[in-house]
Amino acid sequence: MTPETVLTIMQQTLQVITMLIAVILLPALCVGLLVAMFQAATSINEQTLSFIPKLLVTIFVLIFAGPWMLTLITGYAQRIFEDIPFLIG
């Protein structure tokens, strides 16, 4: 296995991880920003007010995007396992 092959596998792994994390974090960040703007406009400084909406959005994203995320992970793992003979030889 050459260093270029290892770097390619690592790059693909990081791309998959970035896609999975972005799907979860971006909606939570957007909701957090909206709640923070609402808190700034109304001068409400309650910590749970920002936590609960982000938690709910994250749960909904996991429910709706979960099958796609699972398909992405299993497809990538399957490709890695199928490429093992080529990587060794």
MDTraj code that builds the backbone (N, CA, C; nanometers):
import mdtraj as md
import numpy as np

residues = "MET THR PRO GLU THR VAL LEU THR ILE MET GLN GLN THR LEU GLN VAL ILE THR MET LEU ILE ALA VAL ILE LEU LEU PRO ALA LEU CYS VAL GLY LEU LEU VAL ALA MET PHE GLN ALA ALA THR SER ILE ASN GLU GLN THR LEU SER PHE ILE PRO LYS LEU LEU VAL THR ILE PHE VAL LEU ILE PHE ALA GLY PRO TRP MET LEU THR LEU ILE THR GLY TYR ALA GLN ARG ILE PHE GLU ASP ILE PRO PHE LEU ILE GLY".split()
xyz = np.array([
    [0.0846, -0.1169, 0.0000],
    [0.0000, 0.0000, 0.0000],
    [0.0896, 0.1238, 0.0000],
    [0.0658, 0.2100, -0.0954],
    [0.1492, 0.3285, -0.1093],
    [0.0956, 0.4421, -0.0214],
    [0.1796, 0.5391, 0.0090],
    [0.1326, 0.6544, 0.0870],
    [0.0198, 0.7308, 0.0179],
    [0.0201, 0.7339, -0.1150],
    [-0.0859, 0.8028, -0.1879],
    [-0.2201, 0.7344, -0.1659],
    [-0.2183, 0.6017, -0.1603],
    [-0.3412, 0.5266, -0.1366],
    [-0.3956, 0.5549, 0.0025],
    [-0.3070, 0.5579, 0.1005],
    [-0.3491, 0.5873, 0.2375],
    [-0.4077, 0.7276, 0.2459],
    [-0.3435, 0.8224, 0.1817],
    [-0.3940, 0.9596, 0.1829],
    [-0.5290, 0.9705, 0.1123],
    [-0.5472, 0.8960, 0.0056],
    [-0.6752, 0.8973, -0.0654],
    [-0.7865, 0.8406, 0.0220],
    [-0.7577, 0.7313, 0.0904],
    [-0.8579, 0.6719, 0.1801],
    [-0.8911, 0.7682, 0.2936],
    [-0.7898, 0.8307, 0.3501],
    [-0.8135, 0.9270, 0.4579],
    [-0.8943, 1.0468, 0.4086],
    [-0.8661, 1.0933, 0.2880],
    [-0.9398, 1.2065, 0.2320],
    [-1.0864, 1.1695, 0.2116],
    [-1.1128, 1.0516, 0.1584],
    [-1.2502, 1.0075, 0.1384],
    [-1.3224, 0.9916, 0.2724],
    [-1.2513, 0.9395, 0.3722],
    [-1.3108, 0.9234, 0.5045],
    [-1.3469, 1.0584, 0.5642],
    [-1.2588, 1.1547, 0.5524],
    [-1.2867, 1.2883, 0.6052],
    [-1.4033, 1.3549, 0.5313],
    [-1.4151, 1.3300, 0.4023],
    [-1.5282, 1.3854, 0.3273],
    [-1.6599, 1.3269, 0.3753],
    [-1.6626, 1.1966, 0.3990],
    [-1.7853, 1.1324, 0.4474],
    [-1.8204, 1.1848, 0.5861],
    [-1.7210, 1.1949, 0.6728],
    [-1.7447, 1.2456, 0.8084],
    [-1.7944, 1.3893, 0.8044],
    [-1.7355, 1.4714, 0.7192],
    [-1.7771, 1.6114, 0.7077],
    [-1.9214, 1.6225, 0.6605],
    [-1.9593, 1.5394, 0.5647],
    [-2.0985, 1.5424, 0.5167],
    [-2.1947, 1.5010, 0.6278],
    [-2.1607, 1.3986, 0.7026],
    [-2.2485, 1.3513, 0.8097],
    [-2.2619, 1.4552, 0.9209],
    [-2.1515, 1.5166, 0.9567],
    [-2.1549, 1.6160, 1.0634],
    [-2.2278, 1.7420, 1.0188],
    [-2.2064, 1.7835, 0.8939],
    [-2.2702, 1.9053, 0.8447],
    [-2.4221, 1.8915, 0.8419],
    [-2.4707, 1.7734, 0.8079],
    [-2.6155, 1.7518, 0.8030],
    [-2.6773, 1.7690, 0.9411],
    [-2.6043, 1.7323, 1.0444],
    [-2.6567, 1.7439, 1.1800],
    [-2.6354, 1.8843, 1.2368],
    [-2.5171, 1.9397, 1.2159],
    [-2.4822, 2.0647, 1.2830],
    [-2.5405, 2.1903, 1.2193],
    [-2.5491, 2.1960, 1.0872],
    [-2.5959, 2.3193, 1.0230],
    [-2.7380, 2.3585, 1.0637],
    [-2.8349, 2.2680, 1.0650],
    [-2.9672, 2.3086, 1.1126],
    [-2.9674, 2.3524, 1.2589],
    [-2.8897, 2.2842, 1.3432],
    [-2.8821, 2.3232, 1.4839],
    [-2.8192, 2.4616, 1.4987],
    [-2.7179, 2.4903, 1.4179],
    [-2.6561, 2.6227, 1.4232],
    [-2.7524, 2.7318, 1.3781],
    [-2.8299, 2.7040, 1.2733],
    [-2.9268, 2.8031, 1.2248],
    [-3.0340, 2.8306, 1.3300],
    [-3.0858, 2.7253, 1.3925],
    [-3.1870, 2.7435, 1.4969],
    [-3.1266, 2.8165, 1.6160],
    [-3.0035, 2.7831, 1.6519],
    [-2.9372, 2.8526, 1.7615],
    [-2.9199, 3.0008, 1.7329],
    [-2.8886, 3.0340, 1.6088],
    [-2.8750, 3.1742, 1.5709],
    [-3.0085, 3.2476, 1.5793],
    [-3.1141, 3.1838, 1.5311],
    [-3.2469, 3.2460, 1.5387],
    [-3.2913, 3.2666, 1.6828],
    [-3.2674, 3.1680, 1.7667],
    [-3.3055, 3.1809, 1.9085],
    [-3.2209, 3.2884, 1.9757],
    [-3.0930, 3.2952, 1.9424],
    [-3.0064, 3.3978, 2.0006],
    [-3.0517, 3.5374, 1.9591],
    [-3.0948, 3.5522, 1.8330],
    [-3.1467, 3.6822, 1.7892],
    [-3.2751, 3.7169, 1.8641],
    [-3.3602, 3.6171, 1.8845],
    [-3.4834, 3.6401, 1.9607],
    [-3.4512, 3.6778, 2.1052],
    [-3.3547, 3.6103, 2.1649],
    [-3.3159, 3.6419, 2.3022],
    [-3.2556, 3.7815, 2.3125],
    [-3.1781, 3.8200, 2.2132],
    [-3.1185, 3.9542, 2.2151],
    [-3.2256, 4.0618, 2.1977],
    [-3.3248, 4.0321, 2.1160],
    [-3.4301, 4.1315, 2.0930],
    [-3.5217, 4.1464, 2.2132],
    [-3.5423, 4.0384, 2.2873],
    [-3.6344, 4.0436, 2.4007],
    [-3.5639, 4.0508, 2.5350],
    [-3.4321, 4.0488, 2.5368],
    [-3.3503, 4.0533, 2.6588],
    [-3.3798, 3.9371, 2.7529],
    [-3.4116, 3.8231, 2.6971],
    [-3.4310, 3.7020, 2.7764],
    [-3.2983, 3.6269, 2.7774],
    [-3.2477, 3.5975, 2.8968],
    [-3.1181, 3.5300, 2.9087],
    [-3.1338, 3.3909, 2.9693],
    [-3.2252, 3.3146, 2.9186],
    [-3.2482, 3.1794, 2.9685],
    [-3.1722, 3.0789, 2.8827],
    [-3.0885, 2.9962, 2.9447],
    [-3.0053, 2.9017, 2.8703],
    [-3.0877, 2.7892, 2.8088],
    [-3.1918, 2.7446, 2.8793],
    [-3.2711, 2.6335, 2.8263],
    [-3.3526, 2.6752, 2.7054],
    [-3.3759, 2.8031, 2.6891],
    [-3.4509, 2.8508, 2.5738],
    [-3.3760, 2.8242, 2.4439],
    [-3.2445, 2.8247, 2.4473],
    [-3.1678, 2.7942, 2.3268],
    [-3.1364, 2.6452, 2.3149],
    [-3.1340, 2.5737, 2.4270],
    [-3.0972, 2.4324, 2.4241],
    [-3.2086, 2.3444, 2.3682],
    [-3.3297, 2.3655, 2.4122],
    [-3.4423, 2.2793, 2.3733],
    [-3.4702, 2.2852, 2.2230],
    [-3.4786, 2.4025, 2.1590],
    [-3.5017, 2.4019, 2.0135],
    [-3.3891, 2.3341, 1.9348],
    [-3.2641, 2.3560, 1.9767],
    [-3.1530, 2.2897, 1.9069],
    [-3.1603, 2.1387, 1.9236],
    [-3.1974, 2.0933, 2.0418],
    [-3.2117, 1.9501, 2.0658],
    [-3.3229, 1.8910, 1.9800],
    [-3.4365, 1.9596, 1.9725],
    [-3.5484, 1.9110, 1.8918],
    [-3.5143, 1.9072, 1.7433],
    [-3.4471, 2.0106, 1.6946],
    [-3.4079, 2.0134, 1.5533],
    [-3.3090, 1.9015, 1.5237],
    [-3.2157, 1.8781, 1.6139],
    [-3.1191, 1.7703, 1.5937],
    [-3.1890, 1.6351, 1.5904],
    [-3.2863, 1.6140, 1.6772],
    [-3.3609, 1.4876, 1.6772],
    [-3.4384, 1.4716, 1.5470],
    [-3.5062, 1.5770, 1.5021],
    [-3.5807, 1.5693, 1.3762],
    [-3.4886, 1.5429, 1.2572],
    [-3.3725, 1.6063, 1.2559],
    [-3.2767, 1.5834, 1.1469],
    [-3.2301, 1.4385, 1.1486],
    [-3.2030, 1.3851, 1.2670],
    [-3.1612, 1.2454, 1.2752],
    [-3.2721, 1.1506, 1.2309],
    [-3.3964, 1.1855, 1.2597],
    [-3.5081, 1.1010, 1.2173],
    [-3.5222, 1.1033, 1.0657],
    [-3.5181, 1.2219, 1.0071],
    [-3.5425, 1.2336, 0.8634],
    [-3.4192, 1.2026, 0.7783],
    [-3.3005, 1.2393, 0.8249],
    [-3.1791, 1.2152, 0.7466],
    [-3.1073, 1.0872, 0.7885],
    [-3.1554, 1.0211, 0.8917],
    [-3.0916, 0.8998, 0.9406],
    [-3.0757, 0.7907, 0.8361],
    [-3.1816, 0.7595, 0.7597],
    [-3.1651, 0.6561, 0.6571],
    [-3.0599, 0.6920, 0.5523],
    [-3.0565, 0.8174, 0.5115],
    [-2.9546, 0.8603, 0.4158],
    [-2.8151, 0.8492, 0.4763],
    [-2.8007, 0.8885, 0.6022],
    [-2.6717, 0.8805, 0.6687],
    [-2.6264, 0.7356, 0.6817],
    [-2.7184, 0.6482, 0.7163],
    [-2.6845, 0.5061, 0.7278],
    [-2.6451, 0.4483, 0.5925],
    [-2.7159, 0.4867, 0.4864],
    [-2.6813, 0.4415, 0.3521],
    [-2.5422, 0.4903, 0.3123],
    [-2.5109, 0.6140, 0.3455],
    [-2.3793, 0.6700, 0.3136],
    [-2.2679, 0.5952, 0.3863],
    [-2.2874, 0.5693, 0.5146],
    [-2.1852, 0.5002, 0.5929],
    [-2.1668, 0.3564, 0.5449],
    [-2.2770, 0.2856, 0.5248],
    [-2.2647, 0.1458, 0.4824],
    [-2.2075, 0.1352, 0.3406],
    [-2.2442, 0.2270, 0.2536],
    [-2.1870, 0.2270, 0.1185],
    [-2.0380, 0.2508, 0.1202],
    [-1.9950, 0.3440, 0.2040],
    [-1.8513, 0.3716, 0.2132],
    [-1.7767, 0.2516, 0.2721],
    [-1.8314, 0.1935, 0.3783],
    [-1.7660, 0.0772, 0.4387],
    [-1.7608, -0.0398, 0.3404],
    [-1.8670, -0.0570, 0.2642],
    [-1.8693, -0.1648, 0.1656],
    [-1.7632, -0.1432, 0.0576],
    [-1.7483, -0.0183, 0.0119],
    [-1.6440, 0.0117, -0.0869],
    [-1.5049, -0.0149, -0.0317],
    [-1.4817, 0.0218, 0.0937],
    [-1.3510, -0.0017, 0.1555],
    [-1.3229, -0.1514, 0.1639],
    [-1.4238, -0.2296, 0.2082],
    [-1.4032, -0.3746, 0.2193],
    [-1.3838, -0.4397, 0.0827],
    [-1.4532, -0.3906, -0.0186],
    [-1.4358, -0.4464, -0.1529],
    [-1.2990, -0.4117, -0.2114],
    [-1.2415, -0.3003, -0.1699],
    [-1.1120, -0.2576, -0.2223],
    [-0.9932, -0.3194, -0.1492],
    [-1.0171, -0.3937, -0.0422],
    [-0.9062, -0.4518, 0.0333],
    [-0.8143, -0.5372, -0.0535],
    [-0.8655, -0.6258, -0.1394],
    [-0.7714, -0.7038, -0.2212],
    [-0.6833, -0.6177, -0.3129],
    [-0.7380, -0.5103, -0.3641],
    [-0.6602, -0.4220, -0.4511],
    [-0.5597, -0.3401, -0.3720],
    [-0.5941, -0.3080, -0.2489],
    [-0.5042, -0.2287, -0.1661],
    [-0.3852, -0.3102, -0.1164],
    [-0.4085, -0.4369, -0.0920],
    [-0.3011, -0.5232, -0.0436],
    [-0.2031, -0.5570, -0.1557],
    [-0.2599, -0.5939, -0.2701],
    [-0.1774, -0.6396, -0.3805],
    [-0.1100, -0.5294, -0.4509],
])
top = md.Topology()
chain = top.add_chain()
for i, resn in enumerate(residues, 1):
    res = top.add_residue(resn, chain, resSeq=i)
    for name in ("N", "CA", "C"):
        top.add_atom(name, md.element.get_by_symbol(name[0]), res)
traj = md.Trajectory(xyz[None], top)
